[in-house]
Amino acid sequence: MQILEPFMLFSVNPNSLKFSHFPSISNLFSPRDYSSKTVLKADLFSGFLNSTEKKTRVPTNFGKCRRLVMVNSRVSVEDGNDKDDNFYIKRCVELATKAIGFTSPNPMVGCVIVKDGKIVGQGFHPKAGQPHAEVFALRDAGDLAENATAYVSLEPCNHYGRTPPCTEALIKAKVKKVVVGMVDPNPLVASKGLDRLRGAGIDVVVGVEEEMCRKLNEAFIHLMLTGKPYLTLRHSISMNGQLLNQLGEGVTENGGYYSQFLQEYDAVIVSSSLTGNLALPTSQEPGANQPIKIIIAKNPCPPVPVSIPSNEVASKVILFTDKDTSVEQETTQKGFETVVLDHINLDAILEFCKRRGLCSVLLDLRGNFGELEDLVKEGIEQNMLQKIVVEVLPLWVDSEGGGNSLKLLNSVRKRLQVSNLQSKASGKSIVLEGYVQ
């Protein structure tokens, strides 16, 4: 076991090290070539597929296509997988990723209806408060849903919330079989949906491509099991291990790992210094729902000059300060929410995020490290981190160029064991991602 000191603050199990492209939640399936098929474009805000616009070919690399284009729901699959449960659950995951960043606090879910070896209906859950994936898929299938098999990436709900139970919709449609990727960890569901379907005489299969389905909604699952939002720490280092206050070339652009992260996370915690010389982080992915920016301001004197761009939506910016910190009056007059705590701490911030219905939070270690130092220490020492992401830039710096900032973390003595460590290239950087055990 090798300890990477002092910048990574965790140990690595060599058996878990994988040098491969780790999947974002938008690239969890193997690309397929659907050449010469009639295809449909997905409507991100309805959960339906628009059957009025047709093309002749689907992109073969879905991992590079954030708004996915799908095969016509009325045509057969030619590659022999028409009876393959794994194949159709992968299609469900593919559909679900169309709603990246829009469903919190709900999970992302996709559904496919198959009859006689043909996909006759498909849909996804587009946004919290709107109908679930099963409803859109059943509407798409119409009468063809009778005696068909419904594939869904997450167990159908069996309770009344903002929408009626999906189990009742499946029963009413008279489907013959339901194949489920994983059981819903929500205590309101938790196998109750499966029991309801079985009680109605429907054949139920559970646990198909379960790992993929769990990866799709890892933040939602964590929130359901622990009551806390999913927390990821991200920081940059040089090739000689110095902590850097910058991002690499290309990572903030469309397709870059950082741009994708901002699309996938509900909120990002940043230092107030990023609102000055540096820009607030913004996803460049097409149609991205921008994360809430949680700005940490800790500097008792002089007043903190928080320069928030005029085009920022007030509801997307929250300023956290302590009772000893004064913020310039101009900032408070812009309508941005300010939360004053006796002492800024990570637990209080995560509890605030939970009440706002946020499932995932990215702690971005940039800007004034001093403002974020206590949050990083708390996250490590109190076992609040679920994932660590390290960007390695193609730079070699001396101690004056970045090493002094490491002194801020010298008091952190706890070592974290990281599993499933994987790497990928993004722009000119190498990005390491691992789960905290």
C-alpha positions in Angstrom: 0.0 0.0 0.0 1.5 3.3 -1.1 0.7 6.6 0.7 0.6 9.6 -1.6 1.8 12.5 0.5 1.0 15.2 1.1 -1.5 16.2 -1.5 -3.8 13.3 -2.0 -4.5 12.5 1.7 -5.6 8.9 1.0 -4.1 5.5 0.4 -4.7 3.4 -2.7 -5.3 -0.3 -3.0 -3.2 -1.4 -6.0 -5.7 -4.1 -6.9 -8.4 -1.5 -7.4 -6.4 0.7 -9.7 -7.8 0.8 -13.2 -6.4 2.9 -16.0 -9.5 3.3 -18.2 -12.1 5.9 -19.0 -14.3 6.0 -15.9 -17.9 6.5 -16.9 -19.9 9.6 -16.2 -23.5 9.0 -15.6 -24.2 10.0 -19.2 -22.0 7.2 -20.6 -22.9 4.0 -18.7 -23.5 1.7 -21.6 -21.7 0.3 -24.6 -22.2 2.3 -27.8 -24.0 0.5 -30.6 -24.4 1.2 -34.3 -28.1 1.5 -35.2 -27.3 2.2 -38.9 -30.2 2.5 -41.4 -32.8 2.7 -38.7 -35.5 5.3 -38.4 -34.7 7.3 -35.3 -36.4 9.7 -32.9 -35.2 12.8 -31.1 -35.7 13.0 -27.4 -37.5 16.0 -25.8 -35.6 16.8 -22.7 -38.6 18.5 -21.0 -41.4 16.0 -21.7 -40.1 12.5 -21.2 -41.5 11.6 -24.6 -39.7 11.0 -27.9 -40.7 13.3 -30.7 -42.0 10.9 -33.4 -42.5 13.7 -35.9 -38.8 14.3 -36.7 -37.0 11.4 -38.4 -33.5 10.8 -39.5 -31.7 7.9 -41.1 -28.8 7.3 -38.8 -27.9 7.4 -35.1 -24.5 8.5 -33.8 -22.4 5.4 -32.9 -20.7 7.0 -29.9 -23.4 7.9 -27.4 -20.8 8.8 -24.9 -20.0 12.0 -26.8 -23.7 12.9 -27.4 -25.3 14.5 -24.3 -28.7 14.7 -25.9 -29.2 11.2 -27.1 -31.0 10.2 -30.2 -32.9 7.0 -29.9 -34.1 4.1 -32.2 -37.7 4.3 -33.3 -39.9 2.6 -30.8 -41.7 0.6 -33.5 -38.8 -1.2 -35.1 -37.0 -4.4 -34.2 -33.5 -4.7 -32.9 -31.4 -6.5 -35.4 -28.5 -7.7 -33.3 -30.3 -10.6 -31.7 -30.9 -9.0 -28.3 -34.6 -8.7 -28.6 -35.0 -11.1 -25.7 -32.0 -9.9 -23.7 -33.1 -8.2 -20.5 -29.6 -6.7 -20.0 -29.9 -4.9 -23.4 -33.2 -3.3 -22.6 -32.2 -2.2 -19.1 -29.2 -0.5 -20.7 -31.6 1.2 -23.0 -33.5 2.4 -19.9 -30.3 3.8 -18.4 -29.6 5.5 -21.7 -33.0 7.2 -21.6 -32.7 8.2 -18.0 -29.5 10.1 -18.6 -31.4 12.6 -20.7 -32.5 14.3 -17.5 -29.1 14.8 -16.0 -29.3 17.6 -13.4 -33.0 18.1 -13.6 -34.6 15.4 -11.4 -33.4 16.1 -7.9 -34.5 15.1 -5.3 -36.0 12.4 -7.5 -33.8 9.7 -9.2 -33.2 9.5 -13.0 -35.3 6.7 -14.4 -35.9 5.2 -17.9 -38.5 2.8 -19.1 -38.9 0.7 -22.3 -42.0 -1.4 -23.3 -41.2 -4.5 -25.5 -43.7 -6.7 -27.3 -43.0 -9.6 -29.7 -39.3 -8.6 -29.9 -40.0 -5.0 -30.7 -39.7 -1.8 -28.7 -43.2 -0.3 -28.7 -42.8 2.4 -26.1 -40.2 4.3 -24.2 -39.9 7.3 -21.9 -37.9 8.8 -19.0 -38.6 11.0 -15.9 -37.7 14.5 -17.1 -38.1 16.6 -13.9 -39.3 16.4 -10.3 -43.0 16.8 -10.2 -43.6 15.6 -13.7 -44.8 12.1 -14.6 -42.4 9.2 -14.1 -40.7 7.2 -16.8 -43.3 4.4 -16.8 -46.1 6.8 -17.5 -44.4 8.3 -20.6 -43.5 4.8 -21.9 -47.0 3.4 -21.5 -48.5 6.5 -23.2 -46.0 6.0 -26.1 -47.0 2.3 -26.3 -50.7 2.8 -26.1 -52.8 -0.4 -26.5 -49.6 -2.3 -27.5 -48.6 -2.3 -23.8 -51.1 -5.1 -23.1 -49.3 -8.4 -22.6 -46.0 -6.6 -23.2 -42.8 -6.6 -21.0 -42.0 -3.3 -19.2 -38.3 -2.7 -18.5 -37.5 0.0 -15.9 -34.1 1.0 -14.4 -35.6 1.5 -10.9 -38.4 -0.2 -9.1 -41.8 1.4 -9.9 -43.3 3.5 -7.1 -46.3 2.3 -5.2 -47.3 5.5 -3.3 -49.1 8.7 -4.0 -46.7 11.7 -4.1 -46.8 14.5 -6.6 -47.8 11.8 -9.1 -49.9 8.7 -8.9 -48.3 5.2 -8.3 -46.5 3.8 -11.4 -47.5 0.3 -10.3 -51.1 1.1 -10.9 -50.4 2.5 -14.3 -48.6 -0.8 -15.3 -51.4 -2.9 -13.9 -54.0 -0.8 -15.7 -52.1 -1.2 -18.9 -52.2 -5.0 -18.4 -48.5 -5.6 -18.9 -47.5 -9.2 -18.6 -44.0 -8.8 -17.1 -41.8 -6.2 -15.5 -38.0 -6.3 -15.4 -36.4 -4.0 -12.9 -32.8 -2.9 -12.7 -32.7 -2.3 -9.0 -34.9 -2.0 -5.9 -35.7 1.6 -4.9 -33.9 2.4 -1.6 -36.6 5.0 -0.8 -38.4 3.6 2.4 -41.7 4.7 0.8 -41.1 2.2 -2.0 -38.5 -0.4 -0.9 -39.9 -3.5 -2.6 -43.5 -2.4 -2.0 -43.8 -1.7 -5.8 -42.6 -5.2 -6.6 -45.0 -6.8 -4.1 -47.9 -4.9 -5.6 -47.1 -6.0 -9.2 -46.7 -9.6 -8.1 -49.9 -9.4 -6.2 -51.6 -8.3 -9.5 -50.3 -11.5 -11.2 -47.5 -9.7 -13.1 -44.2 -11.6 -13.5 -41.4 -9.6 -11.9 -37.6 -9.9 -12.4 -35.2 -7.8 -10.3 -31.5 -7.0 -10.4 -30.7 -6.8 -14.1 -27.6 -4.6 -14.7 -27.9 -3.5 -11.1 -24.4 -2.0 -10.9 -25.1 0.2 -13.8 -28.4 1.3 -12.4 -26.8 2.1 -9.0 -24.1 4.2 -10.7 -26.8 6.1 -12.5 -28.4 7.2 -9.2 -25.5 6.9 -6.6 -26.3 10.4 -5.2 -30.0 9.6 -4.7 -29.2 6.2 -3.2 -26.7 7.8 -0.7 -29.3 10.4 0.3 -32.0 7.7 0.9 -29.7 5.5 3.0 -27.9 8.2 5.0 -30.1 11.3 5.0 -27.1 13.3 3.7 -26.3 14.7 0.2 -23.6 12.9 -1.8 -20.3 14.8 -1.3 -17.3 14.9 -3.7 -14.0 16.7 -3.1 -12.2 17.9 -6.2 -8.7 19.5 -6.4 -5.9 20.0 -8.8 -2.2 19.1 -8.5 1.0 19.4 -10.5 3.0 16.4 -11.7 5.3 16.8 -8.7 2.4 16.8 -6.2 1.9 20.5 -5.5 -1.7 21.7 -4.9 -2.7 24.0 -7.6 -5.3 26.8 -7.7 -6.3 26.3 -11.3 -8.0 24.0 -13.8 -6.4 22.4 -16.8 -6.8 23.5 -20.4 -10.0 22.1 -22.0 -11.6 20.7 -18.9 -14.2 23.5 -18.6 -15.3 23.3 -22.2 -18.2 21.2 -23.6 -17.2 17.6 -23.0 -14.6 18.3 -20.5 -14.8 16.5 -17.2 -15.3 19.7 -15.1 -18.1 20.9 -17.4 -19.8 17.5 -17.1 -19.4 17.5 -13.3 -21.2 20.8 -13.0 -24.1 19.5 -15.1 -24.3 16.3 -12.9 -24.0 17.9 -9.4 -26.8 19.9 -7.8 -24.5 22.3 -6.0 -20.9 23.3 -6.0 -19.1 24.8 -3.0 -16.5 27.5 -3.9 -14.4 30.2 -2.2 -15.6 33.8 -2.4 -12.3 34.6 -4.1 -13.6 32.8 -7.2 -16.1 35.7 -7.6 -13.3 38.2 -8.1 -10.5 37.4 -10.5 -11.8 33.9 -11.3 -15.2 33.1 -12.8 -18.0 31.2 -11.0 -18.0 27.7 -12.4 -20.5 27.1 -15.2 -21.3 23.9 -17.2 -20.9 24.3 -21.0 -22.9 21.1 -21.8 -25.8 21.9 -24.1 -29.0 22.5 -22.2 -27.3 22.0 -18.8 -29.2 22.8 -15.6 -26.5 24.9 -13.8 -25.7 23.9 -10.2 -26.4 26.1 -7.3 -23.2 28.0 -6.3 -22.6 27.9 -2.6 -20.1 30.7 -1.9 -18.0 30.5 1.4 -17.0 33.9 2.7 -14.7 33.9 5.8 -12.7 37.0 6.2 -13.7 39.3 9.2 -11.9 42.4 8.0 -12.2 44.1 5.6 -15.7 43.4 4.2 -15.7 40.5 1.7 -16.1 41.9 -1.9 -18.2 39.2 -3.5 -18.5 40.1 -7.2 -21.3 38.1 -8.6 -21.9 38.4 -12.4 -25.1 40.2 -13.3 -26.3 37.3 -15.4 -26.3 34.9 -12.5 -29.8 34.0 -11.4 -30.2 35.0 -7.7 -31.8 31.7 -6.8 -28.7 29.9 -8.0 -26.3 31.7 -5.7 -26.2 31.3 -1.9 -23.6 33.1 0.3 -22.5 31.4 3.5 -20.8 33.6 6.1 -20.1 33.5 9.8 -21.2 36.1 12.4 -17.7 37.7 12.3 -17.7 38.2 8.6 -19.1 41.4 7.0 -20.2 41.4 3.4 -20.3 44.5 1.2 -23.7 46.0 1.2 -23.8 46.0 -2.7 -23.8 42.2 -2.6 -26.7 41.9 -0.2 -28.8 44.3 -2.2 -28.6 42.1 -5.3 -31.1 39.7 -3.9 -28.7 36.8 -3.4 -29.6 34.6 -0.4 -27.2 35.0 2.6 -26.9 32.4 5.4 -25.1 33.5 8.5 -23.8 30.8 10.9 -22.1 31.0 14.2 -19.4 28.9 12.7 -19.3 27.8 9.0 -19.3 24.0 9.0 -19.8 21.3 6.4 -22.5 19.5 8.3 -24.7 22.6 8.4 -24.1 23.3 4.7 -25.1 19.7 3.7 -28.2 19.9 5.9 -29.2 23.1 4.2 -28.7 21.4 0.8 -30.9 18.4 1.9 -33.7 20.8 2.9 -33.4 22.3 -0.6 -33.9 18.9 -2.2 -30.3 18.7 -3.4 -28.8 15.2 -3.7 -25.2 15.9 -4.7 -22.6 18.5 -3.8 -19.2 19.2 -5.3 -16.6 20.7 -2.9 -14.2 22.5 -5.4 -10.9 23.3 -3.7 -9.9 26.4 -5.6 -9.6 30.1 -4.8 -8.8 31.1 -1.2 -7.8 27.7 0.4 -8.1 29.2 3.8 -11.9 29.7 3.4 -12.3 26.0 2.5 -9.7 24.5 4.8 -12.0 23.7 7.7 -14.6 22.2 5.4 -12.1 19.8 3.8 -10.8 18.8 7.2 -14.3 18.2 8.5 -15.2 16.2 5.4 -12.2 13.9 5.9 -12.2 13.5 9.6 -15.9 13.1 9.9 -16.2 10.6 7.1 -18.5 12.8 5.1 -16.8 12.3 1.7 -18.1 9.7 -0.8 -15.7 10.5 -3.7 -12.4 12.2 -4.4 -11.5 13.6 -7.8 -7.9 14.8 -8.5 -6.9 16.6 -11.7 -3.2 16.2 -12.6 -2.1 19.1 -14.8 1.0 18.8 -17.1 3.0 21.2 -14.9 6.0 21.0 -12.7 6.1 23.8 -10.1 8.5 24.7 -7.2 7.4 25.0 -3.6 6.9 28.7 -4.0 4.6 28.1 -7.0 2.1 26.0 -5.0 3.7 24.1 -2.2 2.9 26.7 0.5 -0.8 26.1 0.2 -0.3 22.5 1.4 0.5 23.8 4.9 -3.2 24.5 5.2 -3.9 20.7 5.3 -1.0 19.6 7.3 -3.1 19.2 10.4 -5.2 16.5 8.6 -3.7 13.2 9.8 -6.4 10.8 8.8 -5.7 8.6 5.8 -8.5 7.7 3.5 -8.7 4.3 1.7 -10.0 4.8 -1.9 -11.5 2.0 -3.9 -12.2 1.6 -7.6 -9.6 4.2 -8.6 -9.9 5.0 -12.3 -8.3 7.5 -14.6 -9.2 9.3 -17.8 -7.8 12.0 -20.0 -9.6 15.3 -20.2 -8.1 18.1 -22.2 -4.4 18.1 -21.4 -5.0 16.8 -17.9 -5.3 13.3 -16.3 -8.2 13.0 -13.9 -8.3 10.4 -11.1 -11.6 9.4 -9.5 -12.0 7.1 -6.5 -14.7 6.2 -3.9 -13.9 6.8 -0.3 -14.3 3.6 1.8 
